[in-house]
């Protein structure tokens, strides 16, 4: 990386902590004030930093405008889809991606199982809030007061004997999901279908989406499906990194 670019990038975290004077910037970079001033003037000319009347510098409006535009243009489905396809290739099972919208959780992507026995589900259709693994992941991330309010106003259909019976049981399940970082639906919606899910986190650290692997028990047992937890979690983590624009050291070209 160009030395000038690297130094300019190092200014941003410093100013993110609050306004800083020329001397502070130079000290942070370990350069002479004249070098720091040249960098600051270039950034100021492009709107990335702003020089206050007191002579100190802060982050500029252009930086915030670009950040807002980037967030608005993020499409979690397009980011996630190649990873969903790979997860399907590795497991052979149906893979879903879901979002929380108002009081509904909706499938926004699906990769079909390679087995002849398949799940009936459609993109755009709401999922059962009280039993679906993706719903538990998305709702568990809500603030506590919102979780409780939602739990008290929704219905609890008895799809099977394993369905969540009431608000108290649902809130306990959501607490468990928050603690462990993944969720299951083991015959809660359909007796013969099991599901394992993991969260996709957005730039703000919140759960932006949830993915799941689902399979009929005639294809794989619940225990066998749970053995896939490491690959499901790693897939969700990879999507989260790409969605947030972060990389690990071994990802750096």
N, C-alpha and C positions, 0 to 999 in steps of 0.2 A: 504494500500500500504506500502511496505517496506520503512523504513525511508531512507535507503541508496539510493534506487531507486528514491524516491521522490526528494531527494537532488540532485542526478545526473541529473534528468530531469529539475530541476530549474536552473541548470548551462546553459542549452542550450539557453534559451531566452536572458540571459545576454550576452553570446558570440555572439549571432546573432546581437547584437547592435554594436559589434566591439571587438577587442582583449582586454583582461582584465588580470591583474596581480593576483597573488595568494591572495594578501590581499583583492582585490576587490571581488574575488569569495567568500572568507571566510566571508566577511562582508555581502554580498548578502544572503548567506545561514544562517548567524548567528551562525557560528561554528568556532572552533579553526583552525588555518592555517594547522595544521597537518591532520585534518579530511578532509579539502578541498583538500589538496595535494594528499591524498590517493584516493579520488574520481577522481581527474584530471588524476592521473597516470593510473587508470583503464580505463578511457575513452580514454586516449592517446594510451594505449596498443591495443585497439580495433579500432583505427582510427577515433573515433568520435570527438576528439579534437586534436589539434596540438600545440606543444610548440615551439614558435618562438625563434630565436636566442637572442632576447632581454628579454627572460624569460616570456613574456606574452603568454596567450593561446587564440587560436581562434578555430572556428569550423573546423573539419577535413574532409578530402576528402571522407571518408567512409560514412559520413552522407549525403553528397550531392549525392553520388552514389546510396544510398538506396532510397533517395527521387525521383531521376530521374527514377529509376526502378519502383517505386510504381506508379508514374504518368503514365508511359508507359503501365502499366498493368491494369489501370483503364478501365473498360468497362461500360459505362453509361447505355447501354441497359440491362445488367444483373442486375445492381443495381436497375434500374427503374422498371423492369418488374413486380415484386410483387406488387409494388405500383399502377401500371397501372391496374392490375387485380382487386385490391381493389377499385380503383376509378370506374371501370366498374361495380363492384358489387353494389356500393353505388348509382350510377346514372342510370345504365342500358344502357347507351349510348356508342357509339363507342369512343374508346380512342386511340390516336396516340402519337408516340414519333418521333421527327425529328431532323436531324443534318444539319448543313450548310457545304457544300463541294464545294469549288471553287465558281461558280456563281449559284449553285443549292442548294435547300433545299430538302432533301430526307427523306421519312419515313423509320425508321429503326425498328419500332415495331408497332403492332396494336392489340387491343383486341376488338372483334366484339360486336356490340349491341345485347342485348337479344330480341329486337323487330324484327318483321318480315320485316319491312322496314329498309333497311340498306344502308350505304354509299358504293359507289364503290371506293375503293382505295386499293393500293397494296404496301407491303413493298418493298423498293428499287426503287420506282418510284418517280420522282421529283414532287414537289407540285407547284401550280401556285404562283410565287413569289409575285405578286402585290396584291393578295387578301387573301391568306391563313394566318390564325392567327399564325401558327408556323413560317412561313416565316417572318412575321412582327417582331416577337419577336427576331429571330436570326439576322436579318438584322439591326434592330434598335440598336443592341449592337455594331455594327461596328463603328470605329472611323469616325468622321464627313466627312473627305475627302473621305474615302472609301464608305460611304453611298451615298454621292453625285455623285461620279463617277459611282457607280453601277446604281443609279436611272436614270442617263442620258443615259446609254447605253442599258438598257433592254427595251423590248416592253411592251405595255399596252393593252393586248387583252380585248375587251368588252364582257366578258362572260355573264354579265347581265347588267341591267341599274344601278346596284349598284357597279359595278367594278370600281377600281381606274382608273381615266381617263388619268393621265399624271404624269410626274416626280415631279412637284411641289406638287400635291395632295399627292403623295406617301411619299415625305419627310415630309410633315405635319403630315401624319398618323404615320410615324416612330417616330417623335418627341413626339407625344401623347403617343405612346406605351412606350417609354423610361421614360416618366414622370409618367405614371400610373402603370407600371410594369405588364401589362397584355394586351391581344389583342383579337380582335374578327374578324370574317368574317360572317357578317349577310346578307347572300344572295348575296355575291359578286362573288362567283364562280358558284353556282347553286342557283336559285331563292328560292328553297324549302329547302335548307340546311343551318343551322347556326352552328357556331363553336366558342368555347371559349378556349383561350390558356393561359399558364403561363410558365415562364422561369425556367430552371434548371441551377443553377450556378455551375461552377467548382472551383477547389482549388485556381485559380487565381482571382476569383471574376467575371470573364466574363461569359456570357451566353454560356454554353456548349451544351445545347440541349433545346428543347421546347416540351411541351406536350399539348394536346388539347382534348376536349370533343366535339363531333359533333353529331348532330341529325337533322332529317328531321322536318320541321315545323308541319307536321301532327302528330308527336309524342310529341313534346314540342315546345311552342312558343319561339321566341327570348327572350322575357321577362323572361319566365320560365327558359331558359338556363342560363341567366345572374344571376339568383338566386343561381346558383351552384358555383359562383365565390369563396366564402370562402373555399369550399372543394377542388376546383381545385388549388387554391393558396397554401393551406396547404399540398396538395399532392406534388406539385412541391418543396416546402420548405423541406419536408421530404426526397425527393430524393436528393436534394442538400446537406443536412446535411450528408446523408450516403455516397454520392459520394465524398464529401470532407473529410470524416472521422471525422467530428465534431459531438459533442453530446451536448444536453442540460443537465442541472443538473438533471432533472427528468428522463433523459434517462440512467443515469449512473447506472450500476448494483451494 
